[in-house]
Amino acid sequence: MLAQKNETKTISDLGIQIPQVYLPKSNIDLTKWAVIACDQFTSEPEYWHEVEKLVEDAPSTLNLIFPEVYLENEDKDERVKNIQTSMKKYIENDFFQLYEGLIYVERTINGKTRKGVMLCLDLEQYDFKGNTKVLIHPTEGTIIDRLPPRVKVRQGALLELPHILVLIDDPKHTVIESVSKSKADLKKLYDFELMLGSGHVAGYAVTEELENQVIESLRNLANHEDFIKKYELNKDTPVLLFAMGDGNHSMAAAKEYWEQIKSQVGMNHPARYALVEIENVHDEGLEFEPIHRVLFHLKKDLLVELKKFFGDNLGYSTVSSYAEMTQKVDSAEGQKQLVGLVRGVNQFGIIEVANPSTNLAVGTIQTFLDSFLENNGAEKIDYVHGEDVLKKISSQNEHAGFYLAGMHKSDLFKTVIVDGVLPRKAFSMGEAKEKRFYVEARKVTV
């Protein structure tokens, strides 16, 4: 059984804590240990079947997380129990080694390397319900219905495993890049190939000297006067230091659970903090990808309902190919918003909306989709990454897919500060295979 220190280093003005992390021991096959974020491939159970076949009986984070592809299965309560049992067994069987400190992470896939630093964020400095006087903001609307199963996993769990990626706006590359410059001198904590074509990941122990540099650089980013000048804001605007990138709902579930227990456990409990990886929105290896929509088993005529909803503001035209559809949507200019539509095999069209209700096409089409589903227009909706997945699923009978263009990552912080959260599922940091894998764990009990 691992012993954990009682004292942890907290930097309260920045809402961060230096983490105590459980890492798998060196005798564990890390390629089988690490699996992708639980909210990926939710409409592709075959991916998760491949993971199960690859892992077999080896120690793996697959046994410590709840893949959301199985959320609607009848055995979900049994899965939660098995997760909590596996956490206890892995700790008792001494699968972990304890590391205290920041971890510098490099993830390489498709010729791109993304850099990050792992630390803990204070959930008292985060709010997904609209409070802007905190340092950590969501970037998209939270789907409240998605929280209960995630909270349930946390209830009674010994460990948390993060797939949360949080962004900082550091155009001068002073925070994470100050560590990456010294990578050659850092102790390597892990270095391995990820399963099923998801590239490579390596983690390094950050020295105390570099840790202090990271803290001071973050403190400079949080300087209120500089923040106001940077974004040309009203002088009373509170500082936004951290913006959610990926894992918005996991962070929200951690917050929800913390609010449920804090009156009983006190403010120094480890569940007050969430282990995350921070990344610089200006990192050249970081790309924003659109998140497309798929409706399953249509029950109403989609074009008729679109016309009812948007009225004279709706335009629709067919195109001859998927490539033509994506080209038109990606190159759209002017006041009208364009969304691609895939319906069955080789049926492609362009939805055009004039006088849109939101600044982004994703928000405008989402207002329709919410209404369409509420009125029993389709059996369900899913949010998918990657054009291949969109085309594959939407080509099936009675399904329909909505293709969306991506947003510019440099616009993110200013948009969130001025306009508030984006429409839910407005963007993704990379495609599905580029998402964070579970490697590290953190104890969230005392």
TITINU-947611 format. One record per residue (C-alpha): z, y, x. Coordinates in steps of 0.2 Angstrom, whole numbers, plus 5000, padded with zeros to 4 digits. Layout:
{z=Z	y=Y	x=X}
...
This chain:
{z=5000	y=5000	x=5000}
{z=4995	y=5017	x=5007}
{z=5008	y=5030	x=5010}
{z=5003	y=5048	x=5005}
{z=5011	y=5064	x=5011}
{z=5021	y=5074	x=4999}
{z=5016	y=5091	x=5007}
{z=4998	y=5097	x=5005}
{z=4990	y=5113	x=5012}
{z=4986	y=5125	x=4997}
{z=4977	y=5141	x=4999}
{z=4982	y=5149	x=4982}
{z=4972	y=5165	x=4983}
{z=4956	y=5155	x=4984}
{z=4961	y=5141	x=4972}
{z=4958	y=5127	x=4985}
{z=4969	y=5114	x=4993}
{z=4965	y=5103	x=5008}
{z=4963	y=5086	x=5002}
{z=4971	y=5069	x=5006}
{z=4957	y=5057	x=5004}
{z=4956	y=5038	x=5003}
{z=4941	y=5031	x=5012}
{z=4935	y=5013	x=5012}
{z=4941	y=5004	x=5028}
{z=4928	y=4999	x=5042}
{z=4926	y=4981	x=5036}
{z=4919	y=4986	x=5019}
{z=4900	y=4986	x=5016}
{z=4897	y=5004	x=5012}
{z=4880	y=5002	x=5005}
{z=4888	y=4991	x=4992}
{z=4904	y=5002	x=4990}
{z=4895	y=5018	x=4986}
{z=4886	y=5020	x=4969}
{z=4878	y=5035	x=4961}
{z=4886	y=5047	x=4949}
{z=4891	y=5039	x=4932}
{z=4880	y=5051	x=4922}
{z=4863	y=5045	x=4929}
{z=4850	y=5033	x=4923}
{z=4858	y=5034	x=4905}
{z=4842	y=5028	x=4897}
{z=4838	y=5015	x=4911}
{z=4851	y=5001	x=4910}
{z=4839	y=4991	x=4922}
{z=4845	y=5003	x=4936}
{z=4863	y=4998	x=4933}
{z=4858	y=4980	x=4932}
{z=4851	y=4981	x=4949}
{z=4867	y=4989	x=4955}
{z=4877	y=4975	x=4948}
{z=4866	y=4962	x=4956}
{z=4867	y=4971	x=4973}
{z=4886	y=4973	x=4973}
{z=4890	y=4956	x=4966}
{z=4909	y=4952	x=4971}
{z=4910	y=4965	x=4985}
{z=4922	y=4979	x=4984}
{z=4913	y=4994	x=4976}
{z=4916	y=5010	x=4967}
{z=4905	y=5002	x=4953}
{z=4922	y=4994	x=4948}
{z=4931	y=5011	x=4948}
{z=4919	y=5021	x=4937}
{z=4912	y=5020	x=4919}
{z=4893	y=5021	x=4920}
{z=4888	y=5031	x=4904}
{z=4874	y=5020	x=4900}
{z=4887	y=5009	x=4893}
{z=4897	y=5022	x=4883}
{z=4890	y=5016	x=4866}
{z=4894	y=4998	x=4870}
{z=4908	y=4989	x=4860}
{z=4917	y=4984	x=4876}
{z=4921	y=5002	x=4882}
{z=4940	y=5000	x=4880}
{z=4940	y=4984	x=4890}
{z=4929	y=4993	x=4903}
{z=4943	y=5007	x=4905}
{z=4956	y=4994	x=4907}
{z=4946	y=4985	x=4920}
{z=4943	y=5001	x=4930}
{z=4962	y=5005	x=4930}
{z=4966	y=4987	x=4935}
{z=4953	y=4988	x=4949}
{z=4960	y=5004	x=4956}
{z=4977	y=4996	x=4957}
{z=4970	y=4980	x=4965}
{z=4960	y=4990	x=4978}
{z=4975	y=4999	x=4983}
{z=4986	y=4984	x=4984}
{z=4973	y=4974	x=4994}
{z=4973	y=4988	x=5007}
{z=4955	y=4992	x=5005}
{z=4958	y=5011	x=5010}
{z=4963	y=5022	x=5024}
{z=4971	y=5039	x=5022}
{z=4962	y=5054	x=5029}
{z=4969	y=5072	x=5027}
{z=4958	y=5087	x=5029}
{z=4941	y=5094	x=5025}
{z=4926	y=5083	x=5026}
{z=4909	y=5089	x=5031}
{z=4895	y=5079	x=5022}
{z=4876	y=5078	x=5025}
{z=4865	y=5069	x=5013}
{z=4847	y=5066	x=5018}
{z=4833	y=5060	x=5006}
{z=4814	y=5063	x=5005}
{z=4815	y=5072	x=5021}
{z=4828	y=5085	x=5015}
{z=4846	y=5086	x=5021}
{z=4859	y=5094	x=5010}
{z=4875	y=5100	x=5018}
{z=4892	y=5101	x=5010}
{z=4911	y=5102	x=5013}
{z=4924	y=5092	x=5003}
{z=4940	y=5100	x=4997}
{z=4951	y=5101	x=4981}
{z=4949	y=5115	x=4968}
{z=4963	y=5121	x=4958}
{z=4960	y=5118	x=4939}
{z=4972	y=5132	x=4935}
{z=4957	y=5143	x=4942}
{z=4944	y=5134	x=4931}
{z=4940	y=5136	x=4913}
{z=4926	y=5129	x=4903}
{z=4930	y=5138	x=4886}
{z=4925	y=5156	x=4891}
{z=4939	y=5163	x=4902}
{z=4930	y=5173	x=4916}
{z=4946	y=5179	x=4925}
{z=4946	y=5164	x=4935}
{z=4937	y=5159	x=4952}
{z=4928	y=5144	x=4946}
{z=4915	y=5145	x=4932}
{z=4905	y=5132	x=4923}
{z=4886	y=5136	x=4923}
{z=4881	y=5128	x=4907}
{z=4889	y=5125	x=4890}
{z=4900	y=5110	x=4889}
{z=4897	y=5096	x=4877}
{z=4914	y=5093	x=4870}
{z=4910	y=5076	x=4863}
{z=4907	y=5070	x=4880}
{z=4924	y=5073	x=4886}
{z=4935	y=5060	x=4877}
{z=4929	y=5044	x=4886}
{z=4930	y=5053	x=4903}
{z=4948	y=5059	x=4899}
{z=4952	y=5041	x=4893}
{z=4947	y=5034	x=4910}
{z=4959	y=5047	x=4919}
{z=4974	y=5042	x=4908}
{z=4984	y=5030	x=4918}
{z=4971	y=5030	x=4932}
{z=4978	y=5030	x=4950}
{z=4963	y=5037	x=4958}
{z=4949	y=5050	x=4955}
{z=4932	y=5048	x=4962}
{z=4921	y=5064	x=4963}
{z=4903	y=5066	x=4960}
{z=4906	y=5085	x=4957}
{z=4895	y=5097	x=4967}
{z=4901	y=5115	x=4966}
{z=4890	y=5130	x=4972}
{z=4895	y=5145	x=4983}
{z=4883	y=5160	x=4985}
{z=4883	y=5162	x=5004}
{z=4866	y=5170	x=5009}
{z=4872	y=5173	x=5027}
{z=4877	y=5155	x=5029}
{z=4895	y=5158	x=5035}
{z=4905	y=5144	x=5026}
{z=4897	y=5127	x=5027}
{z=4885	y=5131	x=5041}
{z=4899	y=5136	x=5052}
{z=4904	y=5118	x=5052}
{z=4887	y=5111	x=5053}
{z=4884	y=5120	x=5070}
{z=4898	y=5110	x=5077}
{z=4893	y=5093	x=5070}
{z=4891	y=5085	x=5087}
{z=4909	y=5088	x=5091}
{z=4916	y=5081	x=5075}
{z=4923	y=5063	x=5072}
{z=4911	y=5053	x=5061}
{z=4921	y=5046	x=5046}
{z=4906	y=5036	x=5038}
{z=4887	y=5035	x=5041}
{z=4876	y=5023	x=5031}
{z=4861	y=5020	x=5020}
{z=4863	y=5022	x=5001}
{z=4857	y=5009	x=4989}
{z=4841	y=5008	x=4979}
{z=4831	y=5022	x=4989}
{z=4844	y=5036	x=4988}
{z=4843	y=5040	x=5006}
{z=4857	y=5042	x=5019}
{z=4874	y=5050	x=5019}
{z=4886	y=5054	x=5033}
{z=4904	y=5062	x=5033}
{z=4913	y=5070	x=5047}
{z=4931	y=5075	x=5050}
{z=4933	y=5094	x=5050}
{z=4944	y=5101	x=5064}
{z=4959	y=5112	x=5060}
{z=4950	y=5127	x=5069}
{z=4934	y=5125	x=5059}
{z=4945	y=5123	x=5043}
{z=4952	y=5140	x=5046}
{z=4935	y=5147	x=5048}
{z=4929	y=5139	x=5032}
{z=4945	y=5147	x=5023}
{z=4942	y=5164	x=5031}
{z=4923	y=5164	x=5026}
{z=4927	y=5159	x=5008}
{z=4940	y=5173	x=5008}
{z=4926	y=5186	x=5014}
{z=4915	y=5179	x=4999}
{z=4929	y=5182	x=4987}
{z=4932	y=5200	x=4993}
{z=4931	y=5210	x=4977}
{z=4923	y=5226	x=4984}
{z=4910	y=5216	x=4992}
{z=4907	y=5206	x=4977}
{z=4904	y=5221	x=4966}
{z=4891	y=5228	x=4978}
{z=4882	y=5212	x=4981}
{z=4878	y=5210	x=4962}
{z=4878	y=5228	x=4957}
{z=4892	y=5225	x=4944}
{z=4905	y=5236	x=4935}
{z=4920	y=5238	x=4946}
{z=4932	y=5229	x=4934}
{z=4921	y=5213	x=4935}
{z=4932	y=5198	x=4941}
{z=4926	y=5188	x=4956}
{z=4916	y=5172	x=4953}
{z=4918	y=5162	x=4969}
{z=4913	y=5144	x=4964}
{z=4900	y=5140	x=4951}
{z=4898	y=5122	x=4944}
{z=4882	y=5113	x=4950}
{z=4883	y=5095	x=4945}
{z=4897	y=5086	x=4937}
{z=4901	y=5100	x=4924}
{z=4908	y=5087	x=4912}
{z=4919	y=5078	x=4925}
{z=4927	y=5094	x=4930}
{z=4930	y=5098	x=4912}
{z=4938	y=5081	x=4909}
{z=4949	y=5084	x=4923}
{z=4954	y=5101	x=4916}
{z=4957	y=5094	x=4899}
{z=4968	y=5080	x=4906}
{z=4978	y=5092	x=4916}
{z=4981	y=5103	x=4901}
{z=4988	y=5088	x=4892}
{z=5000	y=5082	x=4905}
{z=5006	y=5098	x=4915}
{z=5021	y=5102	x=4904}
{z=5028	y=5085	x=4907}
{z=5023	y=5083	x=4926}
{z=5026	y=5100	x=4933}
{z=5014	y=5112	x=4942}
{z=5014	y=5103	x=4959}
{z=5007	y=5087	x=4952}
{z=4991	y=5081	x=4961}
{z=4981	y=5080	x=4944}
{z=4981	y=5099	x=4945}
{z=4967	y=5098	x=4958}
{z=4950	y=5090	x=4958}
{z=4941	y=5084	x=4973}
{z=4924	y=5091	x=4974}
{z=4910	y=5094	x=4987}
{z=4905	y=5113	x=4989}
{z=4887	y=5117	x=4994}
{z=4878	y=5133	x=4997}
{z=4865	y=5138	x=4984}
{z=4855	y=5145	x=4998}
{z=4854	y=5128	x=5007}
{z=4836	y=5124	x=5011}
{z=4839	y=5106	x=5007}
{z=4845	y=5110	x=4989}
{z=4832	y=5111	x=4975}
{z=4835	y=5115	x=4957}
{z=4825	y=5103	x=4946}
{z=4823	y=5104	x=4927}
{z=4832	y=5092	x=4915}
{z=4820	y=5086	x=4902}
{z=4824	y=5080	x=4884}
{z=4820	y=5064	x=4875}
{z=4822	y=5061	x=4856}
{z=4824	y=5043	x=4851}
{z=4817	y=5035	x=4835}
{z=4811	y=5050	x=4826}
{z=4815	y=5050	x=4807}
{z=4805	y=5066	x=4803}
{z=4789	y=5074	x=4807}
{z=4792	y=5084	x=4823}
{z=4778	y=5097	x=4821}
{z=4783	y=5100	x=4803}
{z=4801	y=5103	x=4808}
{z=4796	y=5114	x=4823}
{z=4786	y=5125	x=4811}
{z=4800	y=5126	x=4799}
{z=4812	y=5131	x=4812}
{z=4802	y=5144	x=4822}
{z=4790	y=5150	x=4808}
{z=4777	y=5162	x=4813}
{z=4784	y=5162	x=4831}
{z=4778	y=5144	x=4834}
{z=4761	y=5140	x=4842}
{z=4756	y=5123	x=4846}
{z=4740	y=5116	x=4855}
{z=4735	y=5099	x=4862}
{z=4730	y=5096	x=4880}
{z=4720	y=5082	x=4888}
{z=4732	y=5076	x=4901}
{z=4750	y=5076	x=4907}
{z=4745	y=5085	x=4922}
{z=4737	y=5099	x=4912}
{z=4753	y=5100	x=4901}
{z=4764	y=5102	x=4916}
{z=4753	y=5115	x=4925}
{z=4753	y=5126	x=4909}
{z=4771	y=5125	x=4907}
{z=4775	y=5128	x=4926}
{z=4764	y=5143	x=4927}
{z=4769	y=5151	x=4911}
{z=4771	y=5170	x=4912}
{z=4774	y=5184	x=4899}
{z=4786	y=5185	x=4884}
{z=4781	y=5169	x=4876}
{z=4790	y=5153	x=4881}
{z=4781	y=5136	x=4884}
{z=4788	y=5119	x=4883}
{z=4778	y=5103	x=4885}
{z=4778	y=5089	x=4872}
{z=4775	y=5070	x=4875}
{z=4772	y=5059	x=4860}
{z=4767	y=5042	x=4862}
{z=4753	y=5035	x=4874}
{z=4742	y=5049	x=4881}
{z=4747	y=5062	x=4868}
{z=4752	y=5079	x=4876}
{z=4754	y=5096	x=4869}
{z=4761	y=5114	x=4872}
{z=4774	y=5121	x=4861}
{z=4773	y=5140	x=4862}
{z=4787	y=5151	x=4855}
{z=4786	y=5170	x=4853}
{z=4801	y=5182	x=4851}
{z=4813	y=5168	x=4858}
{z=4831	y=5168	x=4854}
{z=4837	y=5165	x=4872}
{z=4831	y=5171	x=4889}
{z=4826	y=5153	x=4895}
{z=4814	y=5141	x=4887}
{z=4827	y=5127	x=4889}
{z=4840	y=5137	x=4878}
{z=4827	y=5141	x=4864}
{z=4821	y=5123	x=4862}
{z=4839	y=5117	x=4863}
{z=4843	y=5127	x=4847}
{z=4829	y=5118	x=4838}
{z=4835	y=5101	x=4845}
{z=4853	y=5103	x=4839}
{z=4847	y=5108	x=4822}
{z=4834	y=5093	x=4821}
{z=4848	y=5081	x=4826}
{z=4861	y=5088	x=4814}
{z=4848	y=5086	x=4800}
{z=4845	y=5067	x=4805}
{z=4828	y=5071	x=4813}
{z=4831	y=5057	x=4826}
{z=4843	y=5044	x=4831}
{z=4849	y=5052	x=4847}
{z=4844	y=5063	x=4862}
{z=4845	y=5060	x=4880}
{z=4843	y=5072	x=4895}
{z=4833	y=5065	x=4909}
{z=4829	y=5069	x=4927}
{z=4811	y=5066	x=4934}
{z=4794	y=5067	x=4926}
{z=4791	y=5048	x=4928}
{z=4806	y=5044	x=4917}
{z=4801	y=5057	x=4904}
{z=4783	y=5050	x=4903}
{z=4789	y=5032	x=4903}
{z=4802	y=5034	x=4889}
{z=4792	y=5047	x=4878}
{z=4776	y=5036	x=4878}
{z=4786	y=5023	x=4867}
{z=4783	y=5023	x=4849}
{z=4794	y=5034	x=4838}
{z=4800	y=5044	x=4854}
{z=4796	y=5061	x=4859}
{z=4799	y=5070	x=4876}
{z=4801	y=5089	x=4880}
{z=4795	y=5094	x=4897}
{z=4803	y=5110	x=4904}
{z=4800	y=5121	x=4920}
{z=4813	y=5123	x=4933}
{z=4824	y=5139	x=4936}
{z=4825	y=5149	x=4952}
{z=4842	y=5144	x=4961}
{z=4844	y=5162	x=4968}
{z=4846	y=5168	x=4950}
{z=4860	y=5157	x=4946}
{z=4876	y=5167	x=4951}
{z=4870	y=5184	x=4944}
{z=4864	y=5176	x=4928}
{z=4881	y=5167	x=4925}
{z=4891	y=5183	x=4930}
{z=4881	y=5194	x=4918}
{z=4875	y=5183	x=4904}
{z=4888	y=5169	x=4904}
{z=4885	y=5151	x=4904}
{z=4867	y=5144	x=4903}
{z=4862	y=5132	x=4889}
{z=4868	y=5115	x=4893}
{z=4858	y=5104	x=4904}
{z=4848	y=5119	x=4910}
{z=4845	y=5113	x=4928}
{z=4849	y=5099	x=4939}
{z=4852	y=5099	x=4958}
{z=4839	y=5087	x=4963}
{z=4832	y=5072	x=4954}
{z=4842	y=5057	x=4949}
{z=4841	y=5047	x=4965}
{z=4847	y=5063	x=4974}
{z=4864	y=5064	x=4965}
{z=4880	y=5062	x=4973}
{z=4887	y=5045	x=4977}
{z=4905	y=5040	x=4976}
{z=4912	y=5037	x=4993}
{z=4929	y=5045	x=4994}
{z=4944	y=5043	x=4982}
{z=4959	y=5053	x=4979}
{z=4976	y=5048	x=4972}
{z=4980	y=5058	x=4956}
{z=4998	y=5050	x=4953}
{z=5014	y=5053	x=4961}
